[in-house]
């Protein structure tokens, strides 16, 4: 092989390695373009499961120690969780009642329903802990909770979406009202 051919092949190989390196560095694993820092770009979806939270209470928030949440068959009087909540969504529709490593408890004003948002696909222990915390934060028993709209969710697709689990503690009697 001639020296000239070896030099040409070496240069071509070097250019190919540089081009492959540039390609892998400039494209994230999900196919979107961006740097290697993992900084979110416009092409990456944002997680819809967690609304932006602010500390400012809605102007029309209940003022007393209790208020009535509409439920099937009438209303349920609950402790005023607005006063002790972690925060409020920017649009003031969602109230983050409480949060732990295992779950977050939400109230959605637009439809008067509650969500026990599990931090992982967890298990019945996380659902039970979230349910017990919701009972305590609302100051009600299981019979009253069963008349409210309650949804249990868990994250999917690396936290960019969520799926619902049936809240069947009311039909099965799985949770005690103690």
C-alpha positions as CSV (number, residue, x, y, z in Angstrom):
1,X,0.0,0.0,0.0
2,X,1.3,3.4,-0.8
3,X,1.9,6.1,1.7
4,X,-0.5,8.4,0.0
5,X,-3.4,5.9,0.2
6,X,-2.8,5.3,3.9
7,X,-2.9,9.1,4.6
8,X,-6.1,9.5,2.6
9,X,-7.8,6.5,4.4
10,X,-6.6,7.9,7.8
11,X,-8.1,11.4,7.0
12,X,-11.4,9.8,5.9
13,X,-11.6,7.7,9.0
14,X,-10.8,10.7,11.2
15,X,-13.6,12.8,9.6
16,X,-16.0,9.9,10.0
17,X,-15.2,9.6,13.7
18,X,-15.6,13.3,14.2
19,X,-18.9,13.3,12.4
20,X,-20.3,10.4,14.5
21,X,-19.1,12.1,17.7
22,X,-20.8,15.3,16.7
23,X,-24.0,13.4,15.9
24,X,-24.1,11.6,19.3
25,X,-23.3,14.8,21.2
26,X,-25.8,17.0,19.5
27,X,-28.8,14.6,19.7
28,X,-30.4,13.4,23.0
29,X,-31.5,9.8,23.5
30,X,-35.1,10.7,22.8
31,X,-34.2,12.0,19.3
32,X,-34.5,15.7,20.2
33,X,-31.6,18.1,19.5
34,X,-29.8,19.6,22.4
35,X,-26.6,19.6,24.3
36,X,-25.2,16.8,26.5
37,X,-26.2,18.6,29.7
38,X,-29.7,17.2,29.5
39,X,-31.2,20.7,29.8
40,X,-34.9,20.5,28.6
41,X,-35.5,22.0,25.1
42,X,-38.7,23.0,23.4
43,X,-38.8,19.6,21.8
44,X,-39.0,17.7,25.1
45,X,-42.4,17.3,26.7
46,X,-43.1,18.9,30.1
47,X,-44.7,16.7,32.8
48,X,-48.4,17.4,32.9
49,X,-48.8,15.6,36.3
50,X,-47.5,18.5,38.4
51,X,-49.0,22.0,38.0
52,X,-46.9,25.0,38.7
53,X,-47.3,25.9,42.3
54,X,-47.5,29.4,43.9
55,X,-48.0,30.3,47.6
56,X,-50.8,32.9,46.9
57,X,-54.2,31.8,48.0
58,X,-57.1,32.4,45.6
59,X,-59.1,35.5,46.5
60,X,-62.3,33.5,46.7
61,X,-60.9,30.8,49.0
62,X,-63.1,29.8,52.0
63,X,-62.4,31.8,55.1
64,X,-63.8,29.7,57.9
65,X,-62.4,26.6,59.6
66,X,-64.6,24.3,57.5
67,X,-66.4,24.5,54.2
68,X,-68.7,22.2,52.1
69,X,-67.5,20.2,49.2
70,X,-70.3,19.0,46.9
71,X,-70.7,15.2,46.8
72,X,-73.1,12.6,45.5
73,X,-76.2,12.9,47.6
74,X,-75.4,16.4,49.0
75,X,-72.4,18.1,50.5
76,X,-69.6,17.0,52.9
77,X,-68.2,19.5,55.4
78,X,-64.4,19.3,55.4
79,X,-61.6,21.1,57.3
80,X,-60.5,24.2,55.4
81,X,-57.4,22.7,53.8
82,X,-56.8,26.0,51.9
83,X,-55.3,27.4,55.1
84,X,-52.8,24.5,55.5
85,X,-52.1,23.6,51.9
86,X,-48.7,23.4,50.4
87,X,-49.6,25.7,47.5
88,X,-52.0,26.6,44.6
89,X,-51.6,26.2,40.9
90,X,-51.0,29.3,38.8
91,X,-54.5,29.2,37.5
92,X,-55.8,28.6,41.0
93,X,-57.8,25.5,40.0
94,X,-55.6,22.9,41.7
95,X,-54.7,23.0,45.4
96,X,-51.8,20.9,46.6
97,X,-53.2,19.8,50.0
98,X,-50.3,17.8,51.2
99,X,-47.2,16.1,49.8
100,X,-44.8,13.3,50.9
101,X,-42.2,11.1,49.2
102,X,-45.0,8.6,48.4
103,X,-47.9,10.7,47.3
104,X,-49.3,14.2,46.7
105,X,-52.9,15.1,47.6
106,X,-54.7,17.5,45.2
107,X,-58.1,19.2,45.1
108,X,-59.4,20.4,41.7
109,X,-61.9,23.3,42.1
110,X,-63.2,23.0,38.6
111,X,-64.9,19.7,39.2
112,X,-64.8,19.4,43.0
113,X,-62.7,16.3,43.0
114,X,-59.6,15.0,44.8
115,X,-56.6,13.2,43.5
116,X,-54.2,10.9,45.4
117,X,-51.2,11.2,43.0
118,X,-48.7,8.4,43.8
119,X,-45.0,9.2,43.3
120,X,-44.5,5.8,41.7
121,X,-46.6,2.9,40.6
122,X,-46.3,2.0,44.3
123,X,-48.7,-0.4,45.8
124,X,-51.6,-0.7,48.2
125,X,-49.4,0.6,51.0
126,X,-49.0,3.9,49.2
127,X,-52.7,4.1,48.4
128,X,-53.6,3.4,52.0
129,X,-51.1,6.0,53.3
130,X,-52.5,8.6,50.8
131,X,-56.1,7.8,51.7
132,X,-55.4,8.0,55.5
133,X,-53.6,11.4,55.0
134,X,-56.6,12.7,52.9
135,X,-59.0,11.6,55.6
136,X,-56.9,13.4,58.2
137,X,-56.5,16.6,56.1
138,X,-60.2,16.8,55.4
139,X,-61.2,15.8,58.9
140,X,-63.8,13.2,57.7
141,X,-64.4,9.5,57.9
142,X,-64.3,6.9,55.2
143,X,-68.1,6.9,54.7
144,X,-68.0,10.7,53.9
145,X,-64.9,10.2,51.7
146,X,-66.8,7.6,49.7
147,X,-69.3,10.2,48.6
148,X,-66.6,12.5,47.2
149,X,-65.0,12.2,43.8
150,X,-61.5,10.7,44.4
151,X,-59.0,9.5,41.8
152,X,-55.8,7.6,42.4
153,X,-53.1,8.2,39.8
154,X,-49.5,7.1,39.2
155,X,-46.8,8.3,36.8
156,X,-46.0,6.6,33.5
157,X,-43.7,7.4,30.6
158,X,-40.9,8.7,32.9
159,X,-43.3,11.0,34.6
160,X,-44.6,12.8,31.5
161,X,-48.1,11.3,31.8
162,X,-50.3,9.6,34.4
163,X,-52.8,6.7,34.6
164,X,-55.6,6.1,37.0
165,X,-56.2,3.3,39.4
166,X,-59.6,2.5,40.6
167,X,-60.3,3.9,44.1
168,X,-62.1,0.8,45.4
169,X,-61.6,1.3,49.1
170,X,-65.3,2.2,49.3
171,X,-66.7,-0.8,47.5
172,X,-64.3,-3.3,49.2
173,X,-64.1,-1.9,52.6
174,X,-60.3,-2.1,52.4
175,X,-59.8,1.1,54.4
176,X,-61.0,1.6,57.9
177,X,-62.5,4.9,59.0
178,X,-60.4,5.0,62.2
